[in-house]
Amino acid sequence: DEELRAAYRDYDEAVAHSESSLLDEVERPELPGGAMVHRLLAGAEAVLDFRTALTHWSDQGANGNGHRAELATGVLGADQAELLSDLLGTAWPRLRDHAPLAELRTLAASMTDLADLLRDTERRMLAVTEESEQALEVTLALQTDTVRTTAGRILFNEVLPLDLRVWDPKAKNSTNRLVPRKQLAELITETYKRHGQQRCVRLLEDVKRLGFDFATRAGVTIAVTDLPVPSKRPAQWEGGDGQLYFTLQHIREYRPGADLDEASRRGKVVRVVIQEDLELPMARATGNIAVKDSSGRSRQKYARADVVVGPDAVDAELAEHLEPISLKAGDVLSSRVTSGVARYLDELRRTDAKAHRELAKRLSERLWVGGRDELLRWTQAEVDSYNADFDAGLISSGERTSQVTQLWMDASDVVYDLLLAEIRRDNPVYMMSDSGARGGKRQTTQLSGMRGLMSDPSGRLIEDLPIKSNFREGLTLHEYFISTHGARKGLADTALRTADAGYLTRRMVDVGQDVIIREHDCGTANGIRVETVWDAPRRCPTSGLAVRHLGDHCHEASEMLRKLGEQIGVSEVETRLDGEIEYVNAIKPKNSKDAAKYDRLTEGEKVGELEVDREYRFDAVDGWLRLRPLPTEKATSEELPERIAGRVATEPIYHPVTGELLVDADEMITDEMARRLAFGLLFEEVGIRSPATCDARRGICAACYGMDLASKRPVNVGEAVGIIAAQSIGEPGTQLTMRTFHTGGVVAGPQLTGVVNVKRRKMEAMKQLMDDMEAGRFTEDELGSGERERNRAIQEMLKVLEDACGGLLRVVELFEARRPKGEAITTDVDGVVSDVTSRGLRKVIIHSKQPLSAPPDIFKSAVAAETVSSGRRTLIKEGQPITRKVLQTLEEADRDAITIRKEYLVPYRGNLEVRKNDKIDAGDRLTPGPLDPADVLDFKGVKGVVEYIVEEIQKVYRSQGVGINDKHVEIVVRQMLRKREVVHGGDTDLLPGHKVDRAVFEEENERVVSQGGRPATARFCLLGITEASLATESFLSAASFQKTTRVLTEAAVQGKEDRLMGLKENVIIGRLIPAGTGMPVYHETDFSFGDLSREELLGTIAPEREADEEEEHDLAAEMRDLETLRFEGGLGVSLEEPDEPDLDDDYEAEDDEDEVLFADTDSDDDSDGEVHLAEALFDGDEEEDDLAADEDQ
């Protein structure tokens, strides 16, 4: 009404006047954040002026409705009603009598939360302090709490929902500290969960607006002085004194007083330079040395070229095996010297803790953390060492290349850490990189560290010619020329490689287009077990076991430490809580000498009644025996919570200690429960339902798919999840083809555009093999007795010596189910690694217990691992080949199994994936490299091949920082496995060797079984995505993909019919696609309106669910709360005039965005005077120009 419009005009003028007049009153307007202070102070004036304006509006409106006043007081409570009365004055009765109760409740809640802040602002009690070289800090009074914060954080918190504003800086989800990208994503996700889609969209809009606004005002730029080149310095820890910690691999910089776990796991890796003489005797071992103690027990072992430090270096008995070395000031400690010092310190820690502390302190004082130049010298020395190992035949060409490449990449990472230690957090370069606005770790390192490795025009790394200069210092002519290769490759990739990724996407869409959610639950009990995917296997430094869980220590080693304590007697036991699991971390033996005595346990050793099952190495510190912490350098490709959240469990999950039921079978695992299972209860693996194992005949079911990733709710029937999966996998490939362009050609790990020159690499591997044979590193006879056998052995080794595909080529290789390049050598039996021979060509020897009924291929090239006798009669001697006659003899002697010995020839260079006494399963790797998916299917079954392909695909994408949910890959693998190859036809019409679709096979078997016949048997068949697309049931879909003539000819000859079950075939003939509302289940839905009234029609089309009503209510409440703290318009509650948008050009942009709208009319339809804005906007009697203005607003 007119009074309301007049009140808004008065209010707007009051705000404008108060802001302009207050500009002269603020004492220090030049302070950072001064504009924000002006707005807060203007808000205080606006509140007073707003009360006056509201009073003018309500002069003629107060009618003293006693019933309404009593009702409002009852709904709001006496305190809130009194608060509104105090703040709004004489305007309160009119609002109380006419405003909707829901809006009053929202207004009262926001006023209650912010009353203290409003009063303090009105009295201008805002304390502003400026500290030297620090951001402006503001002290706020929030009810009874006082917190220190910054102006920027106040502005950021204004746009957050009230329940997500956590001012406590110690809280994990605090918003009173730097909110990085990851926490910002978590905030947005939490907003969606708590407040729904509308509020989440509003938050995104507000964050975007804030970002653009203040980025524009900041005008951040950089200068040459913002880019320091890292130089050597004393050890530091976050600005204070630091200490050095030596491990066998690295030197770490950590804070003084940290425990061993923190020092060895969380310190930063550095390279050190000698500042003062170390006064430590050192020597280099010229051969393998074993040092024994007085009791004759082996105390220390040194391999050839190891550096010996301490008394052993000057031991007269070892002099003939040692070569003295000396280091002077300015020398960089090599990795071998680092390992030698670490061994000496480790021995001192066990025998003389005081001497250990003194030496560690002296080393920390005399060794400085090296700068960029020292780091480059260290890296070049390590590269030279690997080149020497290659020349000596100790490592392969591929391993030399990967090791050298990794060294230079690690050097770039260390340079970046050194650079961060020298620049302040308000450095413009750091702010741009850390916020993600422009540039990142690699770009920052190139500016003032080193450019690093480049790639040549074919995509191969130039590992022998790293760019050691940076852009601040300038590149040499040679380095500039090498840089042009990578830059040009990036430009070429934009045009050429995008086509490869696009073709992959097309194939993925074609193979997955008919995967649609067709039912709620297929009722299957099948699923897969998933675990954390590690980039490389982790081994426990205490027990040597390969471990998977995310805890700090290996729990098998903890159990051995507990049993050891029971046998030797302990005075104290230290336990540690890993999440919710408690375990023994350290024991203090009653006899102090036992700590040094039992710090190393060997396999088979007996301690009392305890027999040690393998070798253990504990830390002996100050009379304690401690577990060694698990390494954390190996990052995870995908952690367990990411893999199980939003998925349905296949079996009940119980608490490992209390037995409480946490998740029931066929129940969805929430995000919170997924994090608890992984980090709280240390679950290594969890069984979940998967699209790959869904029993639905066509399409998949909602339970096997799980949560819809777009809405965080269970997926709806009719969702075309196959198309979504294809786009999710294909789109990042398209984007990442240009990744090298954005890094200027600098190599940053495996690239999705990597090209493998297979023929050239094969020739290089063959030449290397021949050179080594001529050098006498192995003989031709070791390859086999016959020429055919020798050729087969050479071919096997050449496959292993090939370079494996990387990036997009690896993705295509997996999805096309091809035999991979650089394939690993695998075992075909379960068993134990009994030995690894090292003379000439290496062999891995495996002992396996096999039933006599095992397939004949198992016994091929196998010999007996032990002599088998029956009484005095010898059935088979150790080392005797196992023939059919021998097996028959064993059967006659009532034997049902035999232990066999199999030898696997492995390359004489390089690393192995197994160690002596490791337990292995059929299909496990013996050498590094990819596996053939067809072999994985044979050895591990369907679940094994699903897990393998998912993990390998994830490794490629995660290495580029791209996250893809597992279920998308599982859908594609399901399509690759949908064919069955008939083994026995039974009484069906199916022929052996014929490949049929799974649905056809099951329907045929059901028909035969119902008639009393014998069903057919079949095995799974793994097809590549191209072959799977062409082998689909729909000939229309296959013909539109590839080989149209052949597909249509075969369909005509075989008389095929197309049931039009997928999307493509329906699009081709112009029918409604069977997805979404095109599903048959929706066909009977009646959308005719008939004679329904407007209200009935709205209720029929969009019935308000309880959740939607709550979401809309929360959004309305939040808008009013936000308006109270609007940073554009002060702290008052504002009224906006819908009919007159053009009030003032200076305020139009600010007032248009998020003002709260109140509407009031004298409508006769509302008995209690409540009028909603939506009804006012859609009222057909409004004048045309007013309606247009309303819509604009």
Residue, then its C-alpha position, 0 to 999 in steps of 0.5 A: d500500500e501507499e504507506l509501505r512505499a512511503a516508508y521504503r522511500d524514507y528508509d532509503e534516503a536515511v541510509a544514503h544520508s547516514e553513509s555519506s555523512l559518516l564518511d567524514e566521521v570515521e577517524r581512520p578511513e585509510l585502514p584496510g577494510g575501512a569501507m566495511v566499517h563505514r557500512l557497519l556504522a551506517g547500519a547503526e544509523a539506518v536502524l534508528d532511521f528505519r524505526t522512524a520510517l516504520t512508525h510513519w507507516s504504522d500510524q494509521g494501522a494499529n488496530g489493537n487486535g487483542h486476540r492476534a497479539e495474544l496469539a503472536t506472543g504465544v507463538l514467539g514467546a514473551d522475550q522475543a515479542e519484547l525484543l521485537s517491540d523494543l527494536l521496531g517501536t510503534a511499528w510492532p503492533r501493525l506487523r504483529d497484526h498483519a504479517p504471517l506468523a512464520e515470517l514473524r518467527t523468522l524475524a524474531a529468531s534472527m533478531t535474538d541471535l544478533a541483538d547484542l551485535l546490533r546494540d554494540t553497532e548502534r553504540r559504535m562499540l566496534a573495536v578496530t586494531e591494526e598490528s604491524e604487517q598483519a591483516l586487520e583484525v576485528t573483535l566481535a561480541l556474539q552474545t556471550d562469546t568474544v572472538r578475534t577475526t578479520a573483516g574478510r571473514i565477517l563478510f564471508n560468514e554473512v553469506l553462510p547459513l547461520d548453523l554453518r558459521v563456526w567462530d571457534p578457530k579450534a573447531k575442525n569445521s571453523t569458518n573463522r580461519l582460512v577456508p581453502r578450496k577443499q573446505l569450501a567444497e565441504l561447506i557447499t555440500e553441507t549446505y545442500k544436505r541441511h538446507g536443500q537445493q535452493r539455499c545451496v544455489r543462493l550460497l554459490e551465487d553469493v560466494k561468486r559475487l563476493g569473490f569477483d567483487f573483492a578480487t576486483r577491488a584488490g587488484v593483486t599483482i606481482a613483482v620480481t621481489d615476490l619471487p625469492v630463489p631458495s637459499k641454504r638456511p639453518a633447520q627451522w620449523e614454521g618460523g622457529d628453531g627446528q631439528l633434523y631427523f635421519t631415516l634410511q631414505h631421507i632427512r626430515e625437518y621437524r619441530p624439537g620435542a616431537d615424538l618419533d612418529e611425528a618426526s619420521r612421518r610428518g616432517k618435511v623432506v630436505r637435502v642438507v649441506i655441511q656448514e661445519d666439520l661433522e667430526l664423524p669417521m666415515a668409510r665406504a664398504t668395498g664388499n659385503i660386511a657382517v659385523k657381530d657383537s661380543s656374543g657372536r650375534s649379527r649386529q649390523k650388515y653392510a652391502r657393497a658401496d654402503v657408507v659406514v659411520g662411527p666406530d665401525a668405520v675405524d675398526a681395524e678388523l674391517a679395515e681391508h673391506l673399507e675405504p675411508i672418505s672425508l667430507k668438507a664444509g659445502d658438501v651435500l650429504s648423499s643418500r648413501v651417507t644419509s643412510g649411514v648416519a641413520r644406521y649409526l643414530d639408530e644403533l646409538r638410540r638403542t644402546d646410549a640414548k644420551a649420546h644419541r641426543e647429543l649427536a642429533k643436536r650437533l648434527s642439526e647445528r652443523l648441517w644446514v638445509g640446502g637451497r635450490d643450488e644444493l638440491l640440484r647438486w644432490t639430485q645430479a649426484e643421485v642421477d649419476s649413481y643410477n646411471a652407474d648402476f645401469d652401466a653395471g647391469l644392476i637395473s634395466s633401462g626402463e627402471r633407470t628412466s623411471q628412477v631418474t624421472q622420479l628424482w627430478m620430480d621430487a627435486s621440483d617438489v622439494v624446491y617448492d617446499l623450500l620456496l614456501a618456507e621463504i615467502r609470506r602468506d600474504n605474498p601475491v604469488y602464494m595467494m593466487s596459487d593457494s586460492g586456485a585463482r591462477g597457477g599452482k604448485r608447478q607454475t610457482t616452482q618454475l617462476s623462481g625454483m626450477r622448470g624441471l623435466m620437459s617432454d619431446p615432440s613425441g611425448r617422451l620425457i627428456e629425463d637426461l636434460p632437465i631445465k635447472s634454471n627458472f624464469r626469474e634468473g632466465l634460461t640458457l640458450h640450450e634450455y630455451f631450445i629444449s623448452t620449445h618442445g614441450a610448448r609446441k607439443g601442448l599446442a599440437d595436443t589441443a588439435l590432435r589428441t582431443a579427437d582421441a578422447g572424443y572417440l573414446t567418449r563416443r564408444m563409451v556412450d554407445v556401449g552404455q546407452d541401454v543401461i537404465i535403472r529399470e527396477h528398485d531391487c534385483g534381490t542379489a546377494n552378490g557384490i564386490r569388496v573394495e579397499t583403499v587404492w594405493d599408488a604403490p604397496r606399503r610395507c610395515p617397517t616393523s614386520g615387512l608385511a604388505v599393509r592396506h589399512l589407514g592406521d598409524h601402525c601395522h596391527e599384526a606387529s602390535e600383536m607380536l609386541r604384546k605377545l613378546g611382552e607377555q613372555i619377557g615381562v614388562s613394567e609399563v605398556e603404552t597403548r595408542l588409540d587409532g580412531e576407535i581401535e586401541y592397540v599396544n604401541a610400546i612396552k618397557p621390559k622389566n629388565s632394561k637390557d631386554a630392550a636392546k636384546y629383543d629389538r630384532l626378532t628373526e623368523g623361527e626364533k623362540v622367546g619363552e613359549l612364543e615362536v616368531d613367525r617372521e622377522y621383526r625390527f622394533d625401535a629401542v628407545d630409552g629402555w622401551l620397545r616401540l613399533r615403527p610407524l607406517p610410511t605416509e609418502k605413498a599417496t592414495s589413488e582413492e580412499l575407502p570412504e570415497r568408494i563406499a559412501g552412497r553404496v548399499a552393503t552386501e552384508p551386515i557390518y558390525h563394530p569390531v570391538t562391541g559387536e554393535l550392528l553399524v550397517d545392515a545388509d541392503e542398507m545404504i552407507t552414509d558419508e558419516m558412516a563411511r568415514r567412521l568405518a575407514f578412519g575410526l574403525l580401520f576397516e581394510e575392506v567393505g562389501i558393497r553391491s555393484p552395477a557390475t554384479c547386478d542380477a537385473r536382466r536388462g538395465i540395472c536396479a536402483a539398489c546396486y547403483g546406490m545414491d544419485l550423485a546429482s541429488k544425494r538421494p537414492v536414484n530414481v527408476g528411469e535414470a539413464v545411468g549408462i549415458i551419465a557413466a560414459q560422459s563422466i569418464g569421457e569428459p575428463g579425458t577430453q579436458l586433460t588432453m590439453r594439460t601439457f599446454h597449461t604447464g608449458g610442456v613441463v612434465a607433471g607425472p603420467q600424462l593422459t596424452g602419452v604416446v608409446n613408440v612400441k616398435r622402437r622400445k622393443m628394438e632397444a630392449m632386444k639390443q639391451l638383452m643381446d649386449d648383456m648376453e655378450a657381456g657375460r651377465f647370463t648365458e644362452d643355456e639359462l634361457g632354456s634347452g631348446e631353441r623354441e623354449r629359448n625364443r619363448a623365454i626371450q619374448e616373455m622378457l621383452k614384454v616385461l622390458e617394454d614401456a607400459c602405456g600411460g594416460l589416455l592410451r592406458v584407459v583405451e587399452l583397459f576398456e578395449a580389454r587388450r593385452p597390455k604393453g610391458e605386461a607383468i609376469t604372473t604366477d598361475v598357482d597359489g603358494v609361498v615364495s620359497d626362494v629367489t635365485s640371483r645367479g645369472l637369470r633370476k628365477v622366482i621359486i614357488h611351492s604350491k600344494q595342489p590336489l591330484s585332480a588339478p588341471p594338467d596345465i598346473f603340473k606342466s614344467a613343475v617338479a616335486a618340492e619334497t620326497v613322498s614315501s609310503g612306508r619304505r617305498t618312495l613314490i616320488k623324489e624331490g625334483q622329479p618331474i610330475t607325469r601322469k604316471v606319477l599322479q596315478t601312483l599317488e592316487e593308488a597310494d591314497r594320496d589326495a594332494i602333492t606339493i609342487r615346485k615351479e620356477y618362473l624366469v624373471p628379468y635379470r634387471g629390475n625390482l620384483e613384487v614379491r619377497k621370500n616367504d610371501k604368500i601369493d595367489a594365482g594371478d599375482r604379479l611377480t614383476p612390476g607392470p600391468l596385467d592382462p584383463a583376460d588372465v585376471l578374469d580366468f584367475k580371479g573371476v568376475k569380481g577380480v576383473v571388476e576390481y582390477i579395471v576400476e583400480e587401474i582406471q582410477k590410477v590414471y585419472r587420479s594421477q591428474g587430479v580428476g575424481i571419477n566415482d567407481k560406479h561409472v567404471e563398473i557400469v562399463v565393465r558390466q557391459m564388457l561382461r554381458k556376453r556368455e560363451v556356452v560350454h555345454g548346451g544341455d537341452t537348450d537350443l544353444l551351441p557350445g562356443h556360441k556367445v550369447d547375451r546374458a539375458v538370452f542365456e538365462e531366459e533359455n535356461e529358465r524355459v528348459v528347466s521349467q520343462g524338466g530339461r538340463p540347463a546349459t552351462a557357460r563362462f563369462c566372456l570379456l569383450g572390449i567396448t568396441e566389440a561389445s557395442l557391435a555385439t549388442e542385441s539391437f542391430l539398429s544400435a550396432a549399425s549406427f555405430q560402426k561397420t553398418t553394412r556387415v551388421l545389417t547383412e548379418a541381421a538380415v541373414q539371421g532374421k534378427e528382430d530388434r526389441l527397441m530396449g535401448l535409447k539409440e534404436n528408439v531415437i533412430i525410428g522416432r519413438l519415445i526413449p525408454a528413460g525418465t518419463g518415457m519408461p513404460v511404468y509412467h505411460e499410464t499416468d494421466f495428465s489431463f486437468g479437466d474442470l479443476s480449479r486453480e488451487e486444485l490444479l496447483g495441488t495436483i501438479a506440484p503437491e508440496r512434500e514435507a521436505d520441500e515445505e521445510e526447504e522453502h521455509d528454511l530459505a525464507a528464514e535464511m533470506r531474512d537472516l542474511e538481510t539483517l547482516r547485509f554487507e551492502g545495506g547495513l544491519g537493518v531489515s530493509l523493505e523493497e519497493p516492487d513497483e519503483p525499481d529505479l530509485d537511485d543508480d548508486y544503490e540499484a545494483e546493491d538493492d536488486e540482488d538480495e532484498v527481503l520482500f514484504a507485501d501487504t494488501d487489503s485483500d478480502d480473500d485472507s481472513d486474518g490479513e496475511v498476504h503472500l508475495a507469490e499470490a500478489l505477483f500472480d494476481g491477474d487483476e494487477e496492471e500490466d506495467d506493475l507486473a513487469a516491474d515485479e518480475d524485474q525485481 
